[in-house]
Amino acid sequence: MKKSNLWSLRLGFSGKQANEIEKLGLEKFLKRSYESKFDKELPAFLNEEPKTLAEQKEFNQSIKIADPETKKNILSKQANCRVEQKKWWIDKMRTSEFPLRESMVCFWHNHFVATSQKVHVNYWIYQYDMILRENAFGNFKELTKQVLKSNAMVKYLDNGDNKKGKINENLSRELLELFTIGIGNYTEEDIKNGAKALAGLNTGDNGAVYRELEEDNTNKTYFGKIGNWKADDLVNIIFEQKNIPYLITRKILKWFIYDNPPEDLVVYYGDYFRKVDFEIESLLTKIFTEEYKKDTSGTKIKNPLVYILQLADELQIAKVDYIMITDFLKQQGMDLYNQKSVKGWDGGNLWLTPQIYLQRNNISNSLCSGMSLTKKTIKPIKEGDMPRSDYEKFEVKIDFSTNGNNKTIITELANRLIFQVNDSMQKDMESLLKYDFDPKEEHANFTVIRLFNYITKLPEYQLI
């Protein structure tokens, strides 16, 4: 097994970065990842979307007064924009030279959940996405402050309904329970007083702002401290608490390395995180460089993103159908921008239920056959007949040494795809690649792809 392939999957979404990890060494690879540039230009699919509160109000009014057909067209256009946003992000994941930033965006997106279905304003979701991207390796406390005051989060957790004398606790509760310190480390009074501190914080043109008539300017007691606290004050006080580092270090370890992180590692890395004043880059470097030295393969089930993007990469599909990928992710319970609850995707064993396993096998069969799951071409049979609908075909090929034999190719794939081959597997794989298999023969690629398809269905292949 090649360790660089394992960490290419963990620090990205496929094996494409394995050579860079070997060439640069892990620490230089991480440094390049932290320094990686990203496009800040507004995507074209958002050009006509409302961006200010005035534009949003005008948009809502246009829907209200529209006839049924016009309303349907407006809402369809808005839904198409959400699809384009998913495709835009998947393209970043696939094409980034150093995709760790996008993996961290996905991590934060699943930690600070704010779904497009609930937020409903595509531009706010984009703004939120960019906050996560710009701060992916920054300071956890500062990122929390920005998230708390984003339009997307304020809308998602109903803080627009949180007003002086009519308190809504949603944002205050999740700030403590899911985003920072975790259950058991705060009181119900902290939640109530936190909600009072957040009262009046509502959507604005450039992020959430306090509305004077709705905010509560009385003194509140929060974790034993008394004052007229506002959003930033709450975060500052939370980050003074003893148990603040451990919820996030547990989740980072789970996202990248262990489905069930050992508690001693959670505490060890959490204590370090506090020591470096919650700098994410410092924490990631320590975790990755120290865990890289250990034998940790097979401790985590691949999430659907890694599974599908690794398939596309290994099969060298030149033009990937992003609609197919978004549909597959939705099937697998990893719908981007649309987690089922504020808790996000649980991952772990839930990424490998019998239904999900079957869906993975089905998509592997289709892609290994060079067949898209969603795109179709319409072919007339002959004049006067109804058109026939076929799946669009594309070329697939897989990398292997043409100077070896059946056994060396099995070893090559096992090393690259990071799993151990037992005697039963070896026998099955050798039967797929006959002893007289000639890797230089014209149809050798087809035969090796058949072997790869077999491998993708092994339980061991689902792990990293």
C-alpha positions, 0 to 999 in steps of 0.5 A, spaced: 500 500 500 502 506 498 501 511 503 501 517 499 495 514 495 492 514 502 493 521 504 491 523 497 484 521 498 484 524 505 487 530 503 482 531 497 477 527 493 482 522 489 488 519 488 491 525 483 495 528 489 499 522 490 505 524 486 505 531 489 505 528 496 511 523 494 515 529 490 514 535 495 513 531 502 507 531 506 509 538 510 511 542 503 504 539 500 500 542 506 504 548 506 502 549 498 495 547 500 494 552 505 497 557 500 493 555 494 489 561 491 481 560 489 477 564 484 473 570 488 469 572 482 462 572 482 460 566 478 455 567 472 449 563 474 448 568 480 448 574 475 441 575 475 440 573 482 437 578 487 443 580 492 440 586 496 434 586 501 431 591 496 432 586 490 430 580 494 423 584 496 422 586 489 423 578 487 418 576 492 413 581 490 414 579 483 413 571 485 407 574 489 403 577 483 405 573 477 400 568 474 401 561 475 406 559 469 410 565 470 411 563 477 413 556 475 418 559 470 421 564 476 422 558 481 424 553 476 430 558 474 432 559 481 432 551 482 436 551 476 441 556 479 442 551 485 444 546 481 449 550 477 452 552 484 453 544 486 456 543 479 460 549 480 463 546 487 464 539 484 468 542 479 472 546 484 473 539 488 475 535 482 480 541 478 483 544 484 491 542 484 491 542 492 484 540 494 485 540 501 481 547 501 475 544 498 475 538 503 475 543 509 470 548 506 466 541 505 467 540 513 465 547 515 459 546 511 457 540 514 459 543 521 456 550 520 450 547 517 445 552 513 441 549 507 439 552 501 432 549 501 431 553 508 435 559 506 432 560 499 437 566 497 442 563 492 447 569 493 447 568 501 449 561 500 454 563 495 457 569 500 456 563 506 460 558 502 466 564 500 466 565 508 468 558 509 473 558 503 476 564 505 477 562 512 478 554 511 485 554 514 484 561 519 482 562 526 476 558 529 474 563 533 474 568 528 470 564 523 465 562 528 464 570 529 463 571 521 458 565 521 454 567 526 453 574 523 452 571 516 445 572 512 445 565 511 446 562 518 441 568 521 436 566 516 437 558 517 436 558 524 430 563 524 434 569 528 429 574 524 424 571 529 428 573 535 426 580 538 426 583 544 420 580 548 419 575 543 425 570 544 427 565 539 433 560 541 435 556 535 441 560 533 443 561 541 442 553 542 446 551 536 452 556 537 453 552 543 450 545 542 453 543 535 458 549 533 462 550 539 462 547 546 457 541 545 452 538 550 453 538 557 458 544 557 453 550 558 446 551 561 439 553 559 440 559 562 446 560 557 442 559 551 436 564 554 441 569 555 445 568 549 438 568 545 437 575 548 444 577 546 442 575 539 435 578 539 435 583 533 440 580 529 437 580 522 439 579 515 442 585 511 445 587 505 453 585 507 451 580 512 447 580 518 446 587 522 442 589 529 436 592 528 435 597 533 428 597 535 428 589 536 435 588 540 435 587 547 440 592 551 439 589 558 445 586 561 445 578 561 449 573 565 453 568 560 457 563 563 457 567 569 459 574 566 454 579 566 454 585 561 450 587 555 453 582 550 452 582 543 454 576 538 462 577 538 462 577 545 458 571 546 463 567 542 469 571 546 466 568 552 465 561 549 472 560 547 474 562 554 471 555 557 475 549 558 472 544 554 471 549 547 477 545 543 474 538 544 468 538 540 471 541 533 478 536 534 473 530 534 470 532 528 476 534 524 479 527 526 473 524 524 472 527 517 479 526 515 482 519 519 478 516 524 470 514 524 471 513 531 477 517 534 480 515 540 478 520 546 486 520 548 487 523 541 481 528 541 484 531 548 491 531 546 490 535 539 484 539 543 489 541 548 494 543 542 489 547 539 487 551 545 495 552 546 495 555 538 489 560 540 485 556 535 489 557 529 486 551 524 492 551 520 497 549 526 492 544 528 491 541 521 499 540 520 500 537 527 494 532 526 496 530 519 504 530 520 503 526 526 498 521 524 501 520 517 507 516 521 502 511 523 499 505 520 492 508 520 489 505 513 482 502 514 480 506 519 474 510 515 469 509 510 469 513 504 464 518 504 460 518 497 464 524 494 471 521 495 467 514 492 465 518 486 470 522 484 476 517 485 472 512 480 472 518 475 479 519 476 481 512 476 477 511 470 480 517 467 473 520 464 475 526 460 468 530 461 465 528 468 457 529 468 456 533 474 449 532 474 450 525 475 455 526 481 450 531 484 444 525 483 448 520 486 450 524 492 443 525 493 442 518 493 447 517 498 445 522 503 450 527 502 446 532 498 451 538 497 448 544 501 442 540 503 443 536 509 437 533 512 438 537 519 442 542 523 447 536 525 449 535 518 451 528 515 453 523 521 458 519 516 461 513 519 457 507 518 451 510 515 456 511 509 455 504 508 448 501 509 446 495 504 442 500 500 448 505 499 453 499 498 448 497 492 448 504 489 455 504 489 456 498 486 451 500 481 454 506 479 461 503 478 458 498 473 455 503 469 461 508 469 466 502 468 462 500 462 463 507 460 455 509 461 452 515 464 447 515 469 443 521 467 445 524 460 441 521 454 442 521 447 436 521 442 437 516 436 431 515 431 431 508 428 428 510 422 423 515 418 416 514 422 418 510 428 418 513 435 425 515 437 430 511 441 433 513 448 440 511 449 445 512 455 450 517 453 457 512 452 464 515 453 471 512 453 474 509 460 481 507 461 485 505 467 492 506 468 496 500 469 503 497 467 504 494 460 510 491 462 508 486 467 503 480 468 496 478 471 500 478 478 504 484 478 497 488 475 493 485 481 499 488 486 499 495 482 492 496 483 492 493 490 497 498 492 494 504 489 487 503 491 490 501 498 487 495 500 490 488 502 489 482 498 487 476 501 488 469 498 480 468 496 481 475 493 487 473 489 484 467 486 478 471 484 482 476 481 487 472 477 481 468 474 479 475 472 486 476 469 488 469 466 495 467 467 496 468 459 493 475 460 497 480 455 497 487 458 500 489 451 494 486 447 489 491 444 483 489 449 487 489 455 484 495 458 477 492 458 480 486 462 483 491 467 477 495 468 473 489 469 478 487 475 477 494 477 470 494 477 470 487 481 475 491 486 470 497 487 465 492 490 470 489 495 468 491 503 476 493 503 475 498 497 470 502 501 475 504 506 481 509 507 
